[in-house]
Amino acid sequence: MNSFFALYKLDSAFLLLSVFVGPFIETWLCQWLIINVCQRIFSTFSERICGILSIGISSIMFAAAHYFNDPYYPFLVFDSGIVLAMVYYFTKKEFDANKAFILTFLIHACWNLIPTSIHFLFI
């Protein structure tokens, strides 16, 4: 019975980290911080070039943050980084940074919920 509760605690921690804590930190670091810093650095360029550079650097950093002793995994999540960076960039442009952060975080959390749920159901 003790092993059941130990496994439950481990699964709860995994769920909490992969669906809430991880996406929050990654959204803050890889989208909010990097895109805002890049926009200040590249403000002398045209708006289009500034956006492309901001989204590109954010996506590269997002992929690099997913290097979990597997050299191929960053290539698998690079496109996810592009999507999340674009969501943040264009939502911020249309509304404000707070709404962009919340939307990007929720998309990332839901995105992580899918494989985490599959892990709990079938493994």
N, CA, C and O atoms as CSV, one atom per row, in Angstrom:
chain,resi,resn,atom,element,x,y,z
A,1,MET,N,N,0.817,-1.194,0.000
A,1,MET,CA,C,0.000,0.000,0.000
A,1,MET,C,C,0.862,1.260,0.000
A,1,MET,O,O,0.509,2.251,-0.639
A,2,ASN,N,N,1.994,1.229,0.715
A,2,ASN,CA,C,2.876,2.391,0.736
A,2,ASN,C,C,3.415,2.712,-0.642
A,2,ASN,O,O,3.600,3.880,-0.985
A,3,SER,N,N,3.671,1.671,-1.442
A,3,SER,CA,C,4.200,1.920,-2.789
A,3,SER,C,C,3.147,2.616,-3.652
A,3,SER,O,O,3.493,3.410,-4.526
A,4,PHE,N,N,1.858,2.323,-3.413
A,4,PHE,CA,C,0.789,3.002,-4.160
A,4,PHE,C,C,0.811,4.501,-3.882
A,4,PHE,O,O,0.725,5.308,-4.808
A,5,PHE,N,N,0.926,4.875,-2.610
A,5,PHE,CA,C,0.950,6.291,-2.252
A,5,PHE,C,C,2.232,6.971,-2.734
A,5,PHE,O,O,2.205,8.138,-3.122
A,6,ALA,N,N,3.338,6.256,-2.711
A,6,ALA,CA,C,4.591,6.813,-3.220
A,6,ALA,C,C,4.472,7.066,-4.724
A,6,ALA,O,O,4.922,8.098,-5.223
A,7,LEU,N,N,3.871,6.127,-5.434
A,7,LEU,CA,C,3.663,6.297,-6.872
A,7,LEU,C,C,2.692,7.433,-7.142
A,7,LEU,O,O,2.879,8.184,-8.100
A,8,TYR,N,N,1.663,7.576,-6.321
A,8,TYR,CA,C,0.699,8.658,-6.490
A,8,TYR,C,C,1.370,10.015,-6.293
A,8,TYR,O,O,1.106,10.952,-7.046
A,9,LYS,N,N,2.238,10.125,-5.282
A,9,LYS,CA,C,2.948,11.383,-5.049
A,9,LYS,C,C,3.859,11.711,-6.224
A,9,LYS,O,O,3.950,12.866,-6.638
A,10,LEU,N,N,4.533,10.697,-6.762
A,10,LEU,CA,C,5.416,10.905,-7.897
A,10,LEU,C,C,4.616,11.359,-9.121
A,10,LEU,O,O,5.022,12.286,-9.822
A,11,ASP,N,N,3.490,10.710,-9.370
A,11,ASP,CA,C,2.648,11.090,-10.502
A,11,ASP,C,C,2.068,12.491,-10.323
A,11,ASP,O,O,1.966,13.248,-11.288
A,12,SER,N,N,1.688,12.837,-9.096
A,12,SER,CA,C,1.158,14.173,-8.831
A,12,SER,C,C,2.219,15.232,-9.073
A,12,SER,O,O,1.935,16.283,-9.648
A,13,ALA,N,N,3.432,14.960,-8.639
A,13,ALA,CA,C,4.529,15.906,-8.853
A,13,ALA,C,C,4.828,16.040,-10.341
A,13,ALA,O,O,5.070,17.142,-10.833
A,14,PHE,N,N,4.812,14.921,-11.053
A,14,PHE,CA,C,5.051,14.944,-12.500
A,14,PHE,C,C,3.978,15.758,-13.214
A,14,PHE,O,O,4.280,16.548,-14.109
A,15,LEU,N,N,2.733,15.563,-12.816
A,15,LEU,CA,C,1.623,16.313,-13.411
A,15,LEU,C,C,1.766,17.801,-13.119
A,15,LEU,O,O,1.622,18.632,-14.017
A,16,LEU,N,N,2.043,18.129,-11.890
A,16,LEU,CA,C,2.194,19.528,-11.496
A,16,LEU,C,C,3.340,20.200,-12.252
A,16,LEU,O,O,3.194,21.321,-12.740
A,17,LEU,N,N,4.466,19.520,-12.344
A,17,LEU,CA,C,5.629,20.096,-13.025
A,17,LEU,C,C,5.425,20.197,-14.533
A,17,LEU,O,O,5.753,21.222,-15.132
A,18,SER,N,N,4.894,19.159,-15.147
A,18,SER,CA,C,4.815,19.153,-16.605
A,18,SER,C,C,3.646,19.950,-17.158
A,18,SER,O,O,3.693,20.386,-18.308
A,19,VAL,N,N,2.597,20.151,-16.366
A,19,VAL,CA,C,1.427,20.852,-16.892
A,19,VAL,C,C,1.323,22.284,-16.374
A,19,VAL,O,O,0.755,23.134,-17.060
A,20,PHE,N,N,1.847,22.575,-15.203
A,20,PHE,CA,C,1.696,23.922,-14.656
A,20,PHE,C,C,3.025,24.660,-14.477
A,20,PHE,O,O,3.216,25.737,-15.043
A,21,VAL,N,N,3.924,24.101,-13.708
A,21,VAL,CA,C,5.161,24.804,-13.362
A,21,VAL,C,C,6.063,24.982,-14.585
A,21,VAL,O,O,6.536,26.085,-14.857
A,22,GLY,N,N,6.297,23.898,-15.317
A,22,GLY,CA,C,7.149,23.954,-16.503
A,22,GLY,C,C,6.661,24.951,-17.546
A,22,GLY,O,O,7.422,25.821,-17.967
A,23,PRO,N,N,5.399,24.838,-17.972
A,23,PRO,CA,C,4.907,25.808,-18.957
A,23,PRO,C,C,4.929,27.253,-18.459
A,23,PRO,O,O,5.176,28.171,-19.241
A,24,PHE,N,N,4.672,27.463,-17.162
A,24,PHE,CA,C,4.714,28.828,-16.636
A,24,PHE,C,C,6.128,29.405,-16.736
A,24,PHE,O,O,6.317,30.521,-17.220
A,25,ILE,N,N,7.113,28.636,-16.277
A,25,ILE,CA,C,8.499,29.108,-16.317
A,25,ILE,C,C,8.978,29.279,-17.759
A,25,ILE,O,O,9.620,30.276,-18.088
A,26,GLU,N,N,8.664,28.305,-18.619
A,26,GLU,CA,C,9.097,28.397,-20.011
A,26,GLU,C,C,8.414,29.552,-20.733
A,26,GLU,O,O,9.049,30.220,-21.549
A,27,THR,N,N,7.139,29.804,-20.456
A,27,THR,CA,C,6.447,30.931,-21.073
A,27,THR,C,C,7.055,32.239,-20.603
A,27,THR,O,O,7.250,33.161,-21.395
A,28,TRP,N,N,7.353,32.320,-19.324
A,28,TRP,CA,C,7.962,33.538,-18.807
A,28,TRP,C,C,9.349,33.749,-19.403
A,28,TRP,O,O,9.678,34.852,-19.838
A,29,LEU,N,N,10.160,32.697,-19.424
A,29,LEU,CA,C,11.536,32.822,-19.874
A,29,LEU,C,C,11.651,32.906,-21.396
A,29,LEU,O,O,12.297,33.811,-21.923
A,30,CYS,N,N,11.034,31.972,-22.089
A,30,CYS,CA,C,11.252,31.845,-23.535
A,30,CYS,C,C,10.368,32.761,-24.375
A,30,CYS,O,O,10.753,33.120,-25.487
A,31,GLN,N,N,9.215,33.143,-23.886
A,31,GLN,CA,C,8.381,34.047,-24.675
A,31,GLN,C,C,8.405,35.457,-24.082
A,31,GLN,O,O,8.844,36.396,-24.747
A,32,TRP,N,N,7.945,35.616,-22.858
A,32,TRP,CA,C,7.818,36.958,-22.300
A,32,TRP,C,C,9.166,37.673,-22.237
A,32,TRP,O,O,9.316,38.758,-22.798
A,33,LEU,N,N,10.135,37.082,-21.569
A,33,LEU,CA,C,11.424,37.744,-21.356
A,33,LEU,C,C,12.193,37.928,-22.662
A,33,LEU,O,O,12.620,39.037,-22.984
A,34,ILE,N,N,12.364,36.862,-23.397
A,34,ILE,CA,C,13.202,36.931,-24.599
A,34,ILE,C,C,12.583,37.825,-25.665
A,34,ILE,O,O,13.288,38.629,-26.274
A,35,ILE,N,N,11.288,37.700,-25.900
A,35,ILE,CA,C,10.662,38.539,-26.927
A,35,ILE,C,C,10.703,40.010,-26.533
A,35,ILE,O,O,10.982,40.862,-27.377
A,36,ASN,N,N,10.435,40.324,-25.283
A,36,ASN,CA,C,10.490,41.723,-24.852
A,36,ASN,C,C,11.906,42.292,-24.928
A,36,ASN,O,O,12.090,43.435,-25.347
A,37,VAL,N,N,12.898,41.515,-24.531
A,37,VAL,CA,C,14.285,41.974,-24.626
A,37,VAL,C,C,14.695,42.146,-26.087
A,37,VAL,O,O,15.316,43.144,-26.453
A,38,CYS,N,N,14.341,41.161,-26.919
A,38,CYS,CA,C,14.678,41.248,-28.349
A,38,CYS,C,C,14.015,42.455,-29.008
A,38,CYS,O,O,14.619,43.100,-29.865
A,39,GLN,N,N,12.790,42.763,-28.622
A,39,GLN,CA,C,12.123,43.922,-29.207
A,39,GLN,C,C,12.836,45.218,-28.834
A,39,GLN,O,O,12.880,46.149,-29.638
A,40,ARG,N,N,13.384,45.289,-27.646
A,40,ARG,CA,C,14.149,46.478,-27.256
A,40,ARG,C,C,15.482,46.540,-27.999
A,40,ARG,O,O,15.906,47.606,-28.446
A,41,ILE,N,N,16.137,45.386,-28.125
A,41,ILE,CA,C,17.434,45.345,-28.803
A,41,ILE,C,C,17.290,45.658,-30.290
A,41,ILE,O,O,18.080,46.418,-30.851
A,42,PHE,N,N,16.278,45.069,-30.925
A,42,PHE,CA,C,16.115,45.217,-32.369
A,42,PHE,C,C,15.128,46.318,-32.749
A,42,PHE,O,O,14.592,46.308,-33.857
A,43,SER,N,N,14.885,47.247,-31.862
A,43,SER,CA,C,13.894,48.298,-32.127
A,43,SER,C,C,14.296,49.225,-33.271
A,43,SER,O,O,13.445,49.900,-33.848
A,44,THR,N,N,15.586,49.262,-33.601
A,44,THR,CA,C,16.018,50.119,-34.703
A,44,THR,C,C,15.706,49.506,-36.066
A,44,THR,O,O,15.701,50.209,-37.077
A,45,PHE,N,N,15.447,48.197,-36.098
A,45,PHE,CA,C,15.092,47.534,-37.347
A,45,PHE,C,C,13.617,47.770,-37.641
A,45,PHE,O,O,12.884,48.311,-36.812
A,46,SER,N,N,13.198,47.362,-38.820
A,46,SER,CA,C,11.775,47.479,-39.152
A,46,SER,C,C,10.969,46.545,-38.248
A,46,SER,O,O,11.513,45.614,-37.654
A,47,GLU,N,N,9.673,46.809,-38.157
A,47,GLU,CA,C,8.813,46.006,-37.284
A,47,GLU,C,C,8.800,44.539,-37.716
A,47,GLU,O,O,8.759,43.640,-36.876
A,48,ARG,N,N,8.835,44.304,-39.009
A,48,ARG,CA,C,8.816,42.931,-39.528
A,48,ARG,C,C,10.098,42.183,-39.151
A,48,ARG,O,O,10.038,41.048,-38.676
A,49,ILE,N,N,11.249,42.812,-39.359
A,49,ILE,CA,C,12.530,42.178,-39.022
A,49,ILE,C,C,12.634,41.966,-37.516
A,49,ILE,O,O,13.108,40.922,-37.067
A,50,CYS,N,N,12.198,42.937,-36.743
A,50,CYS,CA,C,12.201,42.819,-35.283
A,50,CYS,C,C,11.350,41.627,-34.847
A,50,CYS,O,O,11.760,40.860,-33.976
A,51,GLY,N,N,10.174,41.468,-35.445
A,51,GLY,CA,C,9.299,40.347,-35.110
A,51,GLY,C,C,9.897,39.009,-35.489
A,51,GLY,O,O,9.827,38.056,-34.713
A,52,ILE,N,N,10.487,38.922,-36.676
A,52,ILE,CA,C,11.101,37.670,-37.126
A,52,ILE,C,C,12.263,37.283,-36.212
A,52,ILE,O,O,12.379,36.127,-35.808
A,53,LEU,N,N,13.116,38.243,-35.891
A,53,LEU,CA,C,14.249,37.963,-35.002
A,53,LEU,C,C,13.775,37.575,-33.601
A,53,LEU,O,O,14.312,36.642,-33.003
A,54,SER,N,N,12.787,38.274,-33.080
A,54,SER,CA,C,12.265,37.975,-31.740
A,54,SER,C,C,11.673,36.572,-31.685
A,54,SER,O,O,11.962,35.803,-30.769
A,55,ILE,N,N,10.847,36.247,-32.665
A,55,ILE,CA,C,10.222,34.921,-32.707
A,55,ILE,C,C,11.274,33.836,-32.927
A,55,ILE,O,O,11.202,32.771,-32.314
A,56,GLY,N,N,12.242,34.096,-33.792
A,56,GLY,CA,C,13.296,33.114,-34.062
A,56,GLY,C,C,14.155,32.830,-32.846
A,56,GLY,O,O,14.409,31.669,-32.524
A,57,ILE,N,N,14.602,33.868,-32.171
A,57,ILE,CA,C,15.449,33.678,-30.983
A,57,ILE,C,C,14.658,33.010,-29.861
A,57,ILE,O,O,15.183,32.152,-29.151
A,58,SER,N,N,13.398,33.406,-29.704
A,58,SER,CA,C,12.549,32.782,-28.697
A,58,SER,C,C,12.373,31.284,-28.973
A,58,SER,O,O,12.420,30.470,-28.051
A,59,SER,N,N,12.174,30.931,-30.229
A,59,SER,CA,C,11.984,29.525,-30.605
A,59,SER,C,C,13.247,28.704,-30.376
A,59,SER,O,O,13.180,27.563,-29.920
A,60,ILE,N,N,14.397,29.290,-30.694
A,60,ILE,CA,C,15.669,28.592,-30.471
A,60,ILE,C,C,15.891,28.364,-28.977
A,60,ILE,O,O,16.322,27.285,-28.569
A,61,MET,N,N,15.599,29.372,-28.166
A,61,MET,CA,C,15.769,29.220,-26.717
A,61,MET,C,C,14.775,28.208,-26.145
A,61,MET,O,O,15.113,27.454,-25.232
A,62,PHE,N,N,13.550,28.188,-26.679
A,62,PHE,CA,C,12.554,27.213,-26.243
A,62,PHE,C,C,13.042,25.797,-26.557
A,62,PHE,O,O,12.933,24.897,-25.725
A,63,ALA,N,N,13.575,25.611,-27.755
A,63,ALA,CA,C,14.091,24.286,-28.126
A,63,ALA,C,C,15.283,23.909,-27.244
A,63,ALA,O,O,15.393,22.765,-26.803
A,64,ALA,N,N,16.170,24.864,-26.990
A,64,ALA,CA,C,17.340,24.587,-26.153
A,64,ALA,C,C,16.935,24.234,-24.721
A,64,ALA,O,O,17.605,23.440,-24.061
A,65,ALA,N,N,15.844,24.823,-24.247
A,65,ALA,CA,C,15.367,24.517,-22.892
A,65,ALA,C,C,14.825,23.093,-22.781
A,65,ALA,O,O,14.638,22.584,-21.675
A,66,HIS,N,N,14.574,22.454,-23.914
A,66,HIS,CA,C,14.037,21.094,-23.912
A,66,HIS,C,C,15.103,20.037,-24.214
A,66,HIS,O,O,14.778,18.946,-24.680
A,67,TYR,N,N,16.337,20.348,-23.957
A,67,TYR,CA,C,17.431,19.398,-24.162
A,67,TYR,C,C,17.566,18.545,-22.911
A,67,TYR,O,O,18.301,18.900,-21.989
A,68,PHE,N,N,16.861,17.425,-22.877
A,68,PHE,CA,C,16.867,16.533,-21.707
A,68,PHE,C,C,17.737,15.313,-21.988
A,68,PHE,O,O,17.225,14.196,-22.070
A,69,ASN,N,N,19.034,15.511,-22.134
A,69,ASN,CA,C,19.963,14.417,-22.436
A,69,ASN,C,C,19.596,13.684,-23.722
A,69,ASN,O,O,19.992,12.535,-23.918
A,70,ASP,N,N,18.850,14.336,-24.584
A,70,ASP,CA,C,18.483,13.758,-25.870
A,70,ASP,C,C,18.754,14.816,-26.935
A,70,ASP,O,O,18.031,15.809,-27.012
A,71,PRO,N,N,19.771,14.622,-27.748
A,71,PRO,CA,C,20.142,15.665,-28.707
A,71,PRO,C,C,19.110,15.896,-29.805
A,71,PRO,O,O,19.202,16.893,-30.522
A,72,TYR,N,N,18.135,15.011,-29.959
A,72,TYR,CA,C,17.139,15.162,-31.018
A,72,TYR,C,C,15.861,15.847,-30.542
A,72,TYR,O,O,15.113,16.388,-31.356
A,73,TYR,N,N,15.608,15.832,-29.255
A,73,TYR,CA,C,14.354,16.386,-28.739
A,73,TYR,C,C,14.181,17.880,-29.029
A,73,TYR,O,O,13.065,18.293,-29.345
A,74,PRO,N,N,15.214,18.704,-28.938
A,74,PRO,CA,C,15.022,20.124,-29.296
A,74,PRO,C,C,14.518,20.322,-30.719
A,74,PRO,O,O,13.771,21.264,-30.980
A,75,PHE,N,N,14.911,19.455,-31.636
A,75,PHE,CA,C,14.414,19.566,-33.015
A,75,PHE,C,C,12.934,19.230,-33.101
A,75,PHE,O,O,12.226,19.739,-33.970
A,76,LEU,N,N,12.465,18.373,-32.199
A,76,LEU,CA,C,11.049,18.003,-32.191
A,76,LEU,C,C,10.169,19.111,-31.634
A,76,LEU,O,O,9.015,19.240,-32.041
A,77,VAL,N,N,10.687,19.908,-30.714
A,77,VAL,CA,C,9.878,20.950,-30.085
A,77,VAL,C,C,10.133,22.342,-30.654
A,77,VAL,O,O,9.502,23.308,-30.224
A,78,PHE,N,N,11.045,22.459,-31.610
A,78,PHE,CA,C,11.336,23.762,-32.203
A,78,PHE,C,C,10.092,24.376,-32.834
A,78,PHE,O,O,9.849,25.574,-32.685
A,79,ASP,N,N,9.305,23.570,-33.536
A,79,ASP,CA,C,8.083,24.097,-34.163
A,79,ASP,C,C,7.061,24.528,-33.108
A,79,ASP,O,O,6.308,25.477,-33.327
A,80,SER,N,N,7.031,23.848,-31.986
A,80,SER,CA,C,6.154,24.278,-30.892
A,80,SER,C,C,6.596,25.638,-30.373
A,80,SER,O,O,5.766,26.486,-30.045
A,81,GLY,N,N,7.898,25.839,-30.301
A,81,GLY,CA,C,8.428,27.128,-29.877
A,81,GLY,C,C,8.047,28.243,-30.828
A,81,GLY,O,O,7.770,29.363,-30.399
A,82,ILE,N,N,8.030,27.942,-32.126
A,82,ILE,CA,C,7.613,28.939,-33.113
A,82,ILE,C,C,6.152,29.311,-32.893
A,82,ILE,O,O,5.799,30.491,-32.879
A,83,VAL,N,N,5.308,28.300,-32.723
A,83,VAL,CA,C,3.881,28.558,-32.527
A,83,VAL,C,C,3.642,29.382,-31.264
A,83,VAL,O,O,2.907,30.369,-31.298
A,84,LEU,N,N,4.255,28.987,-30.158
A,84,LEU,CA,C,4.050,29.715,-28.902
A,84,LEU,C,C,4.611,31.138,-28.979
A,84,LEU,O,O,4.004,32.071,-28.454
A,85,ALA,N,N,5.756,31.306,-29.624
A,85,ALA,CA,C,6.321,32.649,-29.773
A,85,ALA,C,C,5.422,33.522,-30.643
A,85,ALA,O,O,5.238,34.705,-30.357
A,86,MET,N,N,4.864,32.945,-31.700
A,86,MET,CA,C,3.954,33.715,-32.562
A,86,MET,C,C,2.677,34.083,-31.818
A,86,MET,O,O,2.173,35.198,-31.956
A,87,VAL,N,N,2.154,33.150,-31.032
A,87,VAL,CA,C,0.952,33.450,-30.242
A,87,VAL,C,C,1.243,34.616,-29.308
A,87,VAL,O,O,0.464,35.565,-29.235
A,88,TYR,N,N,2.366,34.548,-28.590
A,88,TYR,CA,C,2.702,35.628,-27.666
A,88,TYR,C,C,2.913,36.939,-28.413
A,88,TYR,O,O,2.351,37.964,-28.029
A,89,TYR,N,N,3.699,36.922,-29.455
A,89,TYR,CA,C,4.066,38.143,-30.181
A,89,TYR,C,C,2.832,38.837,-30.759
A,89,TYR,O,O,2.654,40.042,-30.582
A,90,PHE,N,N,1.989,38.080,-31.445
A,90,PHE,CA,C,0.844,38.707,-32.103
A,90,PHE,C,C,-0.283,39.052,-31.132
A,90,PHE,O,O,-1.011,40.019,-31.357
A,91,THR,N,N,-0.439,38.282,-30.058
A,91,THR,CA,C,-1.435,38.631,-29.045
A,91,THR,C,C,-0.991,39.887,-28.293
A,91,THR,O,O,-1.809,40.752,-27.981
A,92,LYS,N,N,0.304,39.980,-28.007
A,92,LYS,CA,C,0.832,41.173,-27.339
A,92,LYS,C,C,0.642,42.400,-28.224
A,92,LYS,O,O,0.305,43.482,-27.745
A,93,LYS,N,N,0.859,42.214,-29.505
A,93,LYS,CA,C,0.722,43.310,-30.460
A,93,LYS,C,C,-0.731,43.779,-30.551
A,93,LYS,O,O,-0.999,44.973,-30.681
A,94,GLU,N,N,-1.655,42.836,-30.483
A,94,GLU,CA,C,-3.081,43.158,-30.627
A,94,GLU,C,C,-3.702,43.639,-29.310
A,94,GLU,O,O,-4.517,44.561,-29.316
A,95,PHE,N,N,-3.331,43.031,-28.197
A,95,PHE,CA,C,-3.934,43.353,-26.899
A,95,PHE,C,C,-2.887,43.942,-25.965
A,95,PHE,O,O,-2.557,45.123,-26.076
A,96,ASP,N,N,-2.363,43.141,-25.050
A,96,ASP,CA,C,-1.281,43.592,-24.176
A,96,ASP,C,C,-0.468,42.394,-23.715
A,96,ASP,O,O,-0.822,41.247,-23.988
A,97,ALA,N,N,0.632,42.670,-23.010
A,97,ALA,CA,C,1.557,41.609,-22.611
A,97,ALA,C,C,0.948,40.652,-21.601
A,97,ALA,O,O,1.264,39.462,-21.627
A,98,ASN,N,N,0.083,41.130,-20.708
A,98,ASN,CA,C,-0.526,40.240,-19.709
A,98,ASN,C,C,-1.435,39.213,-20.357
A,98,ASN,O,O,-1.365,38.025,-20.040
A,99,LYS,N,N,-2.287,39.665,-21.263
A,99,LYS,CA,C,-3.179,38.734,-21.961
A,99,LYS,C,C,-2.390,37.774,-22.834
A,99,LYS,O,O,-2.736,36.598,-22.943
A,100,ALA,N,N,-1.334,38.273,-23.454
A,100,ALA,CA,C,-0.496,37.418,-24.293
A,100,ALA,C,C,0.183,36.340,-23.456
A,100,ALA,O,O,0.265,35.183,-23.871
A,101,PHE,N,N,0.670,36.723,-22.277
A,101,PHE,CA,C,1.318,35.752,-21.395
A,101,PHE,C,C,0.330,34.679,-20.952
A,101,PHE,O,O,0.639,33.489,-21.007
A,102,ILE,N,N,-0.842,35.092,-20.517
A,102,ILE,CA,C,-1.849,34.140,-20.032
A,102,ILE,C,C,-2.276,33.189,-21.150
A,102,ILE,O,O,-2.360,31.980,-20.936
A,103,LEU,N,N,-2.544,33.724,-22.333
A,103,LEU,CA,C,-2.962,32.877,-23.451
A,103,LEU,C,C,-1.864,31.891,-23.831
A,103,LEU,O,O,-2.133,30.706,-24.032
A,104,THR,N,N,-0.637,32.370,-23.929
A,104,THR,CA,C,0.479,31.494,-24.295
A,104,THR,C,C,0.694,30.424,-23.234
A,104,THR,O,O,0.930,29.263,-23.569
A,105,PHE,N,N,0.615,30.796,-21.963
A,105,PHE,CA,C,0.755,29.820,-20.879
A,105,PHE,C,C,-0.344,28.765,-20.942
A,105,PHE,O,O,-0.061,27.575,-20.799
A,106,LEU,N,N,-1.585,29.177,-21.154
A,106,LEU,CA,C,-2.693,28.217,-21.211
A,106,LEU,C,C,-2.559,27.261,-22.394
A,106,LEU,O,O,-2.830,26.067,-22.263
A,107,ILE,N,N,-2.150,27.774,-23.529
A,107,ILE,CA,C,-1.933,26.897,-24.689
A,107,ILE,C,C,-0.819,25.904,-24.395
A,107,ILE,O,O,-0.951,24.718,-24.695
A,108,HIS,N,N,0.263,26.371,-23.817
A,108,HIS,CA,C,1.386,25.498,-23.483
A,108,HIS,C,C,0.978,24.452,-22.444
A,108,HIS,O,O,1.345,23.283,-22.563
A,109,ALA,N,N,0.223,24.868,-21.432
A,109,ALA,CA,C,-0.227,23.928,-20.396
A,109,ALA,C,C,-1.152,22.861,-20.995
A,109,ALA,O,O,-1.016,21.678,-20.684
A,110,CYS,N,N,-2.077,23.271,-21.841
A,110,CYS,CA,C,-2.977,22.308,-22.490
A,110,CYS,C,C,-2.202,21.383,-23.414
A,110,CYS,O,O,-2.493,20.190,-23.503
A,111,TRP,N,N,-1.221,21.938,-24.094
A,111,TRP,CA,C,-0.375,21.159,-24.993
A,111,TRP,C,C,0.362,20.075,-24.206
A,111,TRP,O,O,0.463,18.937,-24.665
A,112,ASN,N,N,0.872,20.418,-23.033
A,112,ASN,CA,C,1.571,19.443,-22.194
A,112,ASN,C,C,0.613,18.472,-21.512
A,112,ASN,O,O,1.006,17.362,-21.152
A,113,LEU,N,N,-0.633,18.880,-21.335
A,113,LEU,CA,C,-1.608,18.008,-20.678
A,113,LEU,C,C,-1.908,16.765,-21.511
A,113,LEU,O,O,-2.180,15.701,-20.956
A,114,ILE,N,N,-1.863,16.886,-22.816
A,114,ILE,CA,C,-2.189,15.752,-23.690
A,114,ILE,C,C,-1.219,14.585,-23.494
A,114,ILE,O,O,-1.675,13.493,-23.156
A,115,PRO,N,N,0.103,14.756,-23.690
A,115,PRO,CA,C,0.988,13.602,-23.478
A,115,PRO,C,C,1.049,13.156,-22.018
A,115,PRO,O,O,1.261,11.976,-21.737
A,116,THR,N,N,0.863,14.097,-21.087
A,116,THR,CA,C,0.870,13.726,-19.675
A,116,THR,C,C,-0.331,12.836,-19.363
A,116,THR,O,O,-0.197,11.856,-18.629
A,117,SER,N,N,-1.492,13.161,-19.907
A,117,SER,CA,C,-2.687,12.332,-19.714
A,117,SER,C,C,-2.498,10.959,-20.330
A,117,SER,O,O,-2.879,9.952,-19.732
A,118,ILE,N,N,-1.920,10.907,-21.504
A,118,ILE,CA,C,-1.648,9.619,-22.150
A,118,ILE,C,C,-0.690,8.808,-21.294
A,118,ILE,O,O,-0.856,7.596,-21.155
A,119,HIS,N,N,0.302,9.459,-20.725
A,119,HIS,CA,C,1.246,8.770,-19.840
A,119,HIS,C,C,0.529,8.141,-18.648
A,119,HIS,O,O,0.795,6.995,-18.287
A,120,PHE,N,N,-0.386,8.903,-18.037
A,120,PHE,CA,C,-1.107,8.383,-16.869
A,120,PHE,C,C,-2.082,7.274,-17.240
A,120,PHE,O,O,-2.274,6.333,-16.470
A,121,LEU,N,N,-2.693,7.377,-18.402
A,121,LEU,CA,C,-3.691,6.381,-18.802
A,121,LEU,C,C,-3.079,5.055,-19.243
A,121,LEU,O,O,-3.638,3.993,-18.971
A,122,PHE,N,N,-1.939,5.111,-19.920
A,122,PHE,CA,C,-1.448,3.902,-20.564
A,122,PHE,C,C,-0.118,3.391,-20.029
A,122,PHE,O,O,0.328,2.315,-20.427
A,123,ILE,N,N,0.520,4.132,-19.144
A,123,ILE,CA,C,1.818,3.657,-18.646
A,123,ILE,C,C,1.731,3.393,-17.158
A,123,ILE,O,O,2.717,2.987,-16.544
